[in-house]
Amino acid sequence: MTGRPLSPHLQVYKPQLTSMLSILHRASGATLYMASLLMVYWLFALASGSTHADALNSGLTEWWGKIVLYGILFCVYYHLANGLRHLMWDTGKGLDLKTAYMTGWLVVVFSLVATAVTLLMMMGGVQ
């Protein structure tokens, strides 16, 4: 053993947009999976008429619950946009570095803007 880190290693390579977006895509997918479990629990609680639905509803209307819901909303838009980007790559288009960076930034901007617009519409700011 030489004591050197195995390649590739996070201490050797600096983070790049493409790698960070790939990690975020996986994280958003995992978040959406957990959110779907939360939705199933909520639906079962509603169907059972139990107090679990009331507890869950009151938790999700607290400030921390709203942050969770906003994060899930961002994940929906991000995972959608980046999934479409991956579909474009599957056709062999947009694989050069310049286009990959441009579409990566477009995914980030779209996700943030779509989340903000949706939240404004939900709060009654846009009609």
BAMARNU-322941 format. One record per residue: residue number from 1; residue in one letter; x, y, z of N, C-alpha, C, CB in turn. Coordinates in steps of 0.02 Angstrom, whole numbers, plus 32768, in hexadecimal, padded with zeros to 4 digits. Atoms other than C-alpha are relative to their C-alpha. Glycine has a CB too. Layout:
residues N
+-----+------+------+------+------+------+------+------+------+------+------+------+------+------+
:  nr : rest :   nx :   ny :   nz :  cax :  cay :  caz :   cx :   cy :   cz :  cbx :  cby :  cbz :
+-----+------+------+------+------+------+------+------+------+------+------+------+------+------+
: NUM :    A :    X :    Y :    Z :    X :    Y :    Z :    X :    Y :    Z :    X :    Y :    Z :
...
+-----+------+------+------+------+------+------+------+------+------+------+------+------+------+
//
This chain:
residues 127
+-----+------+------+------+------+------+------+------+------+------+------+------+------+------+
:  nr : rest :   nx :   ny :   nz :  cax :  cay :  caz :   cx :   cy :   cz :  cbx :  cby :  cbz :
+-----+------+------+------+------+------+------+------+------+------+------+------+------+------+
:   1 :    M : 802A : 7FC4 : 8000 : 8000 : 8000 : 8000 : 802C : 803E : 8000 : 7FD0 : 8000 : 803D :
:   2 :    T : 7FDA : 7FC2 : 8006 : 8042 : 80AA : 7FCF : 7FE3 : 8038 : 802B : 8004 : 8016 : 7FB8 :
:   3 :    G : 8021 : 7FCD : 7FD8 : 7FC8 : 810C : 803C : 7FDD : 8035 : 7FD6 : 8032 : 8021 : 802C :
:   4 :    R : 8021 : 7FD1 : 802C : 7F87 : 8169 : 7FA4 : 7FB6 : 7FED : 7FFA : 8021 : 8001 : 7FBA :
:   5 :    P : 8048 : 800F : 8008 : 7ECA : 8179 : 7F8C : 7FF5 : 7FDC : 7FBE : 7FD6 : 8040 : 8003 :
:   6 :    L : 8014 : 8022 : 803D : 7E77 : 810A : 7F0C : 7FE2 : 8033 : 7FCF : 7FCE : 7FC7 : 800E :
:   7 :    S : 8019 : 7FD2 : 8033 : 7E4C : 8161 : 7E6A : 7FBF : 7FE5 : 7FE3 : 8035 : 800B : 7FC8 :
:   8 :    P : 8006 : 7FB9 : 7FF2 : 7DD3 : 81B3 : 7E4B : 7FEC : 800C : 8049 : 7FCE : 8022 : 7FD1 :
:   9 :    H : 800C : 7FF2 : 7FBA : 7DC9 : 8203 : 7EF6 : 7FEE : 804A : 8007 : 803D : 7FEE : 802B :
:  10 :    L : 8018 : 7FBC : 7FF7 : 7D74 : 82A0 : 7F35 : 8038 : 802F : 8016 : 7FC8 : 8002 : 8033 :
:  11 :    Q : 7FC9 : 7FD6 : 7FEC : 7E18 : 82DE : 7F7E : 802E : 8010 : 7FC6 : 8028 : 7FDF : 8038 :
:  12 :    V : 7FD4 : 7FF6 : 803A : 7E6D : 82D2 : 7ED4 : 7FE0 : 802E : 7FCD : 8011 : 7FBD : 7FE0 :
:  13 :    Y : 8022 : 7FDA : 8033 : 7DEB : 831D : 7E61 : 7FD5 : 8037 : 801F : 7FD5 : 7FD3 : 7FD4 :
:  14 :    K : 802C : 7FCB : 7FE8 : 7D94 : 83C3 : 7E79 : 7FBA : 7FF4 : 7FE3 : 801B : 8047 : 7FEB :
:  15 :    P : 8045 : 800A : 8019 : 7CD6 : 83C2 : 7E68 : 7FF5 : 8027 : 7FBF : 7FCD : 8017 : 8036 :
:  16 :    Q : 8012 : 7FE1 : 803F : 7C96 : 83EA : 7DBA : 7FB5 : 8002 : 7FFB : 8020 : 7FDB : 7FC4 :
:  17 :    L : 8048 : 7FF9 : 8008 : 7BEA : 841F : 7D83 : 7FE0 : 7FBD : 7FED : 7FF0 : 8035 : 7FCB :
:  18 :    T : 801E : 803E : 8018 : 7BCA : 837B : 7D29 : 7FFD : 7FCB : 8037 : 8028 : 7FE5 : 7FC5 :
:  19 :    S : 8002 : 8032 : 7FCA : 7BF9 : 8310 : 7DBE : 7FCF : 8014 : 8037 : 8046 : 7FF7 : 801F :
:  20 :    M : 802E : 7FE9 : 7FCD : 7B96 : 837B : 7E38 : 7FB7 : 7FF7 : 7FEA : 800D : 8049 : 8012 :
:  21 :    L : 8044 : 800A : 8019 : 7AFB : 8374 : 7DC9 : 7FEE : 7FB7 : 7FFF : 7FF9 : 801E : 7FBA :
:  22 :    S : 800C : 8047 : 7FFE : 7B0D : 82B8 : 7DBD : 7FEF : 7FE9 : 8047 : 803D : 7FD9 : 7FE5 :
:  23 :    I : 800D : 8011 : 7FBA : 7B15 : 82A8 : 7E7A : 7FBB : 801B : 8015 : 8037 : 801C : 802F :
:  24 :    L : 8041 : 7FE3 : 7FEF : 7A80 : 831E : 7E8C : 7FC6 : 7FDB : 7FDF : 7FFE : 804A : 7FEB :
:  25 :    H : 8034 : 8027 : 8022 : 7A1E : 82B8 : 7E0D : 7FF0 : 7FC1 : 8028 : 8016 : 7FED : 7FB9 :
:  26 :    R : 800B : 803C : 7FD7 : 7A37 : 821B : 7E76 : 7FDE : 8012 : 8042 : 8043 : 7FDC : 800D :
:  27 :    A : 801D : 7FEB : 7FC1 : 7A0E : 8279 : 7F16 : 7FB7 : 8014 : 7FF8 : 8028 : 8039 : 801E :
:  28 :    S : 8046 : 7FEB : 800C : 7970 : 82C4 : 7ECB : 7FD4 : 7FC3 : 7FF4 : 7FFB : 8031 : 7FC5 :
:  29 :    G : 8027 : 803E : 800B : 7938 : 8217 : 7E92 : 7FF2 : 7FDD : 8042 : 8026 : 7FD2 : 7FD1 :
:  30 :    A : 800A : 8020 : 7FBE : 7952 : 81D1 : 7F41 : 7FCE : 8028 : 802A : 8044 : 7FFA : 8026 :
:  31 :    T : 802F : 7FD6 : 7FDB : 78F5 : 8266 : 7F8B : 7FB9 : 7FF6 : 7FE7 : 8014 : 804A : 7FF8 :
:  32 :    L : 8043 : 800B : 801B : 7863 : 824B : 7F15 : 7FE5 : 7FBB : 8014 : 8001 : 8006 : 7FB4 :
:  33 :    Y : 8015 : 8042 : 7FE8 : 785F : 8193 : 7F47 : 7FE5 : 8006 : 8047 : 803A : 7FCD : 7FFC :
:  34 :    M : 8015 : 7FF8 : 7FBA : 7854 : 81C4 : 7FFF : 7FBF : 8029 : 8003 : 8038 : 8022 : 802A :
:  35 :    A : 803D : 7FD8 : 8002 : 77D0 : 8247 : 7FD4 : 7FC4 : 7FD7 : 7FEB : 8009 : 803C : 7FD1 :
:  36 :    S : 8038 : 802B : 8014 : 7767 : 81C3 : 7F7E : 7FEA : 7FD4 : 803A : 8014 : 7FD5 : 7FC3 :
:  37 :    L : 8013 : 8027 : 7FC4 : 776D : 815A : 801D : 7FD8 : 802C : 8030 : 803F : 7FE4 : 8023 :
:  38 :    L : 8025 : 7FD2 : 7FD5 : 7735 : 81F3 : 807F : 7FB9 : 800B : 7FE5 : 8025 : 8044 : 8005 :
:  39 :    M : 8042 : 7FF6 : 801E : 76A5 : 820C : 8004 : 7FD4 : 7FC2 : 800B : 8007 : 800F : 7FB4 :
:  40 :    V : 8026 : 803E : 7FF5 : 7670 : 8156 : 8013 : 7FE8 : 7FFD : 8049 : 802A : 7FC2 : 7FEE :
:  41 :    Y : 8013 : 7FFF : 7FBA : 7672 : 8165 : 80D1 : 7FC7 : 8032 : 800C : 803D : 8013 : 802D :
:  42 :    W : 8034 : 7FCD : 7FF9 : 760A : 8205 : 80C5 : 7FBE : 7FE7 : 7FE5 : 8015 : 8040 : 7FDD :
:  43 :    L : 803E : 801B : 801D : 758B : 81B0 : 8052 : 7FE1 : 7FCA : 802C : 800D : 7FE4 : 7FBA :
:  44 :    F : 801B : 8034 : 7FD2 : 757B : 811A : 80C6 : 7FE3 : 8020 : 803F : 8037 : 7FCE : 8012 :
:  45 :    A : 801A : 7FDE : 7FC4 : 7566 : 818F : 815B : 7FBE : 8022 : 7FF2 : 8033 : 8033 : 8019 :
:  46 :    L : 8040 : 7FE1 : 8013 : 74DE : 81EE : 80FF : 7FC9 : 7FCD : 7FF9 : 8007 : 8027 : 7FBF :
:  47 :    A : 8032 : 8035 : 800B : 7485 : 814E : 80CE : 7FEA : 7FE0 : 8041 : 801C : 7FCB : 7FD1 :
:  48 :    S : 8012 : 8020 : 7FC1 : 748A : 810A : 817E : 7FDA : 802E : 802F : 803E : 7FE7 : 8023 :
:  49 :    G : 8024 : 7FD1 : 7FD6 : 7440 : 81A8 : 81C6 : 8020 : 800A : 8044 : 7FB9 : 7FE9 : 8009 :
:  50 :    S : 7FDE : 7FFD : 7FC0 : 74C0 : 81A5 : 824E : 801B : 8046 : 800E : 8039 : 7FCD : 8003 :
:  51 :    T : 7FE2 : 7FC1 : 7FED : 7513 : 8232 : 82AA : 8046 : 8008 : 7FE3 : 8003 : 8006 : 804C :
:  52 :    H : 7FBE : 7FFB : 8020 : 75B4 : 8209 : 824E : 8000 : 8033 : 7FC8 : 8016 : 7FBB : 7FE5 :
:  53 :    A : 8005 : 7FCF : 8037 : 7578 : 8270 : 81BA : 8001 : 8047 : 801B : 7FC0 : 7FF4 : 7FD7 :
:  54 :    D : 8000 : 7FBD : 7FE2 : 7557 : 8305 : 822B : 8045 : 8012 : 8019 : 7FCD : 8003 : 803A :
:  55 :    A : 7FBD : 7FF3 : 7FE7 : 7602 : 82F4 : 827B : 8030 : 800F : 7FC6 : 801B : 7FC4 : 8028 :
:  56 :    L : 7FD5 : 7FF5 : 803A : 7657 : 82E8 : 81D1 : 7FF1 : 8043 : 7FDF : 7FF7 : 7FC7 : 7FCD :
:  57 :    N : 8013 : 7FC0 : 801E : 75F5 : 837B : 818C : 8019 : 803B : 802A : 7FB4 : 8004 : 7FF9 :
:  58 :    S : 7FE8 : 7FC9 : 7FD6 : 7620 : 83E7 : 8222 : 804B : 8006 : 7FFD : 7FE9 : 7FF6 : 8049 :
:  59 :    G : 7FB7 : 7FFD : 8006 : 76D7 : 83B8 : 8213 : 8016 : 801F : 7FBF : 801D : 7FBB : 8006 :
:  60 :    L : 7FEC : 7FE6 : 8041 : 76DE : 83E1 : 815B : 7FED : 804A : 7FF7 : 7FE1 : 7FD7 : 7FCA :
:  61 :    T : 8011 : 7FB9 : 8005 : 7690 : 848C : 8179 : 802D : 802B : 802D : 7FB7 : 800B : 8013 :
:  62 :    E : 7FCE : 7FDB : 7FD8 : 7719 : 84BB : 81F6 : 8036 : 801A : 7FD1 : 801F : 7FD3 : 8038 :
:  63 :    W : 7FCC : 7FE3 : 802A : 77AE : 851E : 81B4 : 802F : 7FCB : 7FE5 : 8028 : 8034 : 8027 :
:  64 :    W : 7FD2 : 8035 : 8016 : 781D : 8483 : 81AD : 7FDF : 7FD1 : 7FD0 : 801C : 7FD9 : 803D :
:  65 :    G : 8025 : 802A : 802F : 7796 : 841F : 8155 : 7FFB : 8021 : 7FBC : 7FBB : 7FF2 : 801C :
:  66 :    K : 8002 : 7FDC : 8040 : 7786 : 84A6 : 80D1 : 8043 : 7FFD : 7FDD : 7FEB : 8049 : 800C :
:  67 :    I : 7FBD : 8005 : 801F : 7842 : 84A2 : 80B4 : 8009 : 7FBB : 7FE1 : 8038 : 800D : 8035 :
:  68 :    V : 7FFC : 8043 : 801C : 7836 : 83E6 : 809A : 7FD8 : 7FFC : 7FBF : 7FE5 : 7FCB : 8033 :
:  69 :    L : 802A : 8000 : 803C : 77A7 : 83FD : 801E : 801F : 8028 : 7FC7 : 7FBB : 801B : 8010 :
:  70 :    Y : 7FDF : 7FD8 : 8033 : 7805 : 8487 : 7FC2 : 803C : 7FDB : 7FE2 : 8017 : 8044 : 801D :
:  71 :    G : 7FC8 : 8028 : 8018 : 789E : 8416 : 7FB7 : 7FE9 : 7FC8 : 7FD3 : 8026 : 7FE4 : 803B :
:  72 :    I : 801C : 8035 : 802B : 7834 : 838A : 7F70 : 7FEB : 801D : 7FBD : 7FC4 : 7FDD : 8023 :
:  73 :    L : 8014 : 7FE0 : 803E : 77EC : 8402 : 7EF0 : 803C : 800F : 7FD4 : 7FD9 : 8041 : 8010 :
:  74 :    F : 7FC3 : 7FF4 : 8027 : 789B : 8437 : 7EBB : 801A : 7FBE : 7FE2 : 8036 : 8020 : 802D :
:  75 :    C : 7FE9 : 8041 : 8018 : 78CB : 837F : 7EAC : 7FD7 : 7FE8 : 7FC4 : 7FFE : 7FCD : 8038 :
:  76 :    V : 802A : 8014 : 8038 : 7837 : 835F : 7E3A : 8016 : 8023 : 7FC0 : 7FB5 : 800F : 800E :
:  77 :    Y : 7FEC : 7FDA : 803C : 7869 : 83EA : 7DC2 : 8047 : 7FEF : 7FEB : 7FFA : 804A : 800E :
:  78 :    Y : 7FBB : 800F : 8012 : 7923 : 83C3 : 7DCB : 8005 : 7FBB : 7FDF : 802D : 8004 : 803E :
:  79 :    H : 7FFB : 8044 : 801A : 790D : 8308 : 7DAF : 7FE0 : 7FFB : 7FBB : 7FDE : 7FCE : 8031 :
:  80 :    L : 8020 : 7FFE : 8042 : 7896 : 8329 : 7D1E : 802E : 801E : 7FCB : 7FBF : 8028 : 8004 :
:  81 :    A : 7FD6 : 7FDE : 8031 : 7909 : 83A5 : 7CC7 : 8040 : 7FDA : 7FF2 : 8010 : 8047 : 8018 :
:  82 :    N : 7FC2 : 8025 : 800B : 79A7 : 8340 : 7CE2 : 7FF2 : 7FBD : 7FDF : 8025 : 7FF6 : 8043 :
:  83 :    G : 8013 : 803E : 8023 : 794D : 82A2 : 7CAA : 7FF7 : 800C : 7FB6 : 7FBF : 7FE4 : 801E :
:  84 :    L : 8006 : 7FEE : 8047 : 7920 : 82F9 : 7C07 : 8045 : 800B : 7FE1 : 7FD4 : 803E : 7FF8 :
:  85 :    R : 7FBB : 7FF6 : 8017 : 79D7 : 832B : 7BF7 : 8021 : 7FBD : 7FF3 : 8029 : 8028 : 8034 :
:  86 :    H : 7FE4 : 8043 : 800A : 7A09 : 8275 : 7C0C : 7FE1 : 7FDE : 7FC3 : 7FF5 : 7FD5 : 803E :
:  87 :    L : 801F : 801C : 803C : 798B : 8242 : 7B87 : 801F : 801D : 7FC1 : 7FB4 : 800D : 8001 :
:  88 :    M : 7FDE : 7FE1 : 8039 : 79DB : 82BF : 7B11 : 8045 : 7FDF : 7FF6 : 8008 : 804C : 800C :
:  89 :    W : 7FBF : 8021 : 8005 : 7A84 : 8270 : 7B38 : 7FF9 : 7FBA : 7FE3 : 8022 : 7FFD : 8045 :
:  90 :    D : 800A : 8044 : 801A : 7A3C : 81C4 : 7B11 : 7FF9 : 8000 : 7FB4 : 7FC2 : 7FE2 : 8020 :
:  91 :    T : 8005 : 7FFC : 8049 : 7A1E : 8200 : 7A5F : 8044 : 8012 : 7FE2 : 7FCC : 8033 : 7FEC :
:  92 :    G : 7FBE : 7FEE : 8018 : 7AD6 : 8230 : 7A53 : 800B : 804A : 7FF6 : 800E : 7FDD : 7FC0 :
:  93 :    K : 7FFA : 7FB8 : 8009 : 7AB7 : 82EB : 7A57 : 8013 : 8021 : 8042 : 7FBD : 801D : 7FE5 :
:  94 :    G : 7FEF : 7FD8 : 7FC5 : 7B01 : 836A : 7ACF : 8035 : 7FE2 : 802C : 7FC4 : 800A : 8028 :
:  95 :    L : 7FCD : 8021 : 7FD8 : 7B92 : 82FF : 7B08 : 8042 : 8027 : 8004 : 800D : 7FBB : 7FE5 :
:  96 :    D : 7FC2 : 7FD9 : 7FFC : 7C1A : 837F : 7AE6 : 7FFF : 802A : 803F : 800A : 802D : 7FC0 :
:  97 :    L : 7FF9 : 7FDF : 7FBF : 7C5B : 83DC : 7B7E : 7FDB : 8042 : 8004 : 8049 : 800A : 8010 :
:  98 :    K : 8021 : 7FBE : 8000 : 7C19 : 8488 : 7B4E : 7FB4 : 7FF8 : 8006 : 8011 : 8027 : 7FC0 :
:  99 :    T : 8048 : 800B : 7FFD : 7B68 : 8448 : 7B31 : 7FEB : 7FE0 : 8042 : 7FE9 : 7FD4 : 7FC5 :
: 100 :    A : 800F : 8020 : 7FC0 : 7B6D : 83DB : 7BCD : 7FFD : 8034 : 8038 : 8034 : 7FCA : 8010 :
: 101 :    Y : 8001 : 7FCC : 7FCD : 7B97 : 8473 : 7C37 : 7FC5 : 802F : 7FF6 : 8041 : 8028 : 7FFF :
: 102 :    M : 8038 : 7FD3 : 800D : 7B16 : 84E2 : 7BE1 : 7FBE : 7FE0 : 8016 : 7FFD : 8011 : 7FB4 :
: 103 :    T : 803F : 8021 : 7FED : 7A8A : 8462 : 7BF7 : 7FFE : 7FF4 : 804C : 7FF8 : 7FBE : 7FDA :
: 104 :    G : 7FFE : 8008 : 7FB7 : 7AC3 : 8443 : 7CAA : 7FE9 : 803F : 8023 : 8047 : 7FEE : 8016 :
: 105 :    W : 8016 : 7FC1 : 7FE2 : 7AAF : 84FB : 7CD5 : 7FB7 : 800D : 7FF1 : 802B : 803A : 7FE7 :
: 106 :    L : 8047 : 7FF8 : 8011 : 7A08 : 84FD : 7C79 : 7FD4 : 7FD7 : 802F : 7FF3 : 7FEC : 7FB7 :
: 107 :    V : 8026 : 802B : 7FD2 : 79CC : 846D : 7CE6 : 7FFB : 8021 : 8045 : 8022 : 7FBA : 8007 :
: 108 :    V : 8000 : 7FE0 : 7FBE : 79FE : 84C9 : 7D85 : 7FD3 : 803D : 8000 : 8048 : 8014 : 8014 :
: 109 :    V : 8029 : 7FC3 : 8003 : 79AF : 856E : 7D4F : 7FB6 : 7FEF : 7FF8 : 8017 : 802D : 7FC5 :
: 110 :    F : 8046 : 8014 : 8009 : 7910 : 8519 : 7D12 : 7FE3 : 7FE6 : 8042 : 7FFA : 7FC9 : 7FCA :
: 111 :    S : 8019 : 801D : 7FC1 : 78FF : 84B9 : 7DB6 : 7FF1 : 8036 : 8033 : 8032 : 7FCE : 801C :
: 112 :    L : 800A : 7FCB : 7FCF : 7913 : 8554 : 7E21 : 7FC6 : 802E : 7FEC : 8040 : 802A : 8007 :
: 113 :    V : 8035 : 7FD3 : 8017 : 78A0 : 85C1 : 7DB6 : 7FBC : 7FDC : 8004 : 800D : 8017 : 7FB8 :
: 114 :    A : 8040 : 8025 : 7FFE : 7819 : 853A : 7DA6 : 7FE8 : 7FF7 : 8048 : 8008 : 7FBC : 7FDD :
: 115 :    T : 8013 : 8006 : 7FBA : 781D : 851D : 7E61 : 7FE5 : 8042 : 801B : 803C : 7FE8 : 802A :
: 116 :    A : 8015 : 7FBE : 7FE8 : 7810 : 85D7 : 7E85 : 7FBC : 8013 : 7FE3 : 8033 : 8035 : 7FEE :
: 117 :    V : 8040 : 7FEF : 8020 : 7781 : 85F0 : 7E08 : 7FC8 : 7FD6 : 801E : 8004 : 7FF5 : 7FB4 :
: 118 :    T : 8033 : 802B : 7FE3 : 7722 : 855B : 7E4E : 7FEE : 8018 : 8047 : 8018 : 7FB7 : 8002 :
: 119 :    L : 800D : 7FE9 : 7FBC : 7736 : 859C : 7F00 : 7FD9 : 8042 : 7FFF : 8041 : 8009 : 8027 :
: 120 :    L : 8026 : 7FC1 : 8006 : 76FB : 864A : 7ECB : 7FB7 : 7FF2 : 7FED : 8021 : 802E : 7FCC :
: 121 :    M : 8045 : 8011 : 8014 : 7663 : 85FD : 7E77 : 7FDA : 7FE1 : 803A : 8001 : 7FD0 : 7FC3 :
: 122 :    M : 8021 : 801F : 7FC7 : 763D : 8595 : 7F11 : 7FEE : 8033 : 8036 : 802D : 7FC9 : 801E :
: 123 :    M : 800D : 7FCD : 7FCD : 7648 : 862F : 7F80 : 7FD2 : 8037 : 7FE7 : 8041 : 801F : 8016 :
: 124 :    G : 802F : 7FCF : 801B : 75D5 : 8691 : 7F0D : 8021 : 803E : 7FE3 : 7FD0 : 8014 : 8035 :
: 125 :    G : 7FDC : 7FC6 : 8019 : 765C : 8707 : 7ECE : 7FF9 : 8008 : 7FB4 : 8048 : 7FFC : 8011 :
: 126 :    V : 8007 : 7FFD : 8049 : 7641 : 86DC : 7E15 : 7FBC : 7FE3 : 7FEE : 803A : 7FD9 : 7FDB :
: 127 :    Q : 8043 : 8018 : 8010 : 7594 : 86CD : 7DCB : 7FF6 : 7FFE : 7FB5 : 7FCB : 802B : 8020 :
+-----+------+------+------+------+------+------+------+------+------+------+------+------+------+
//
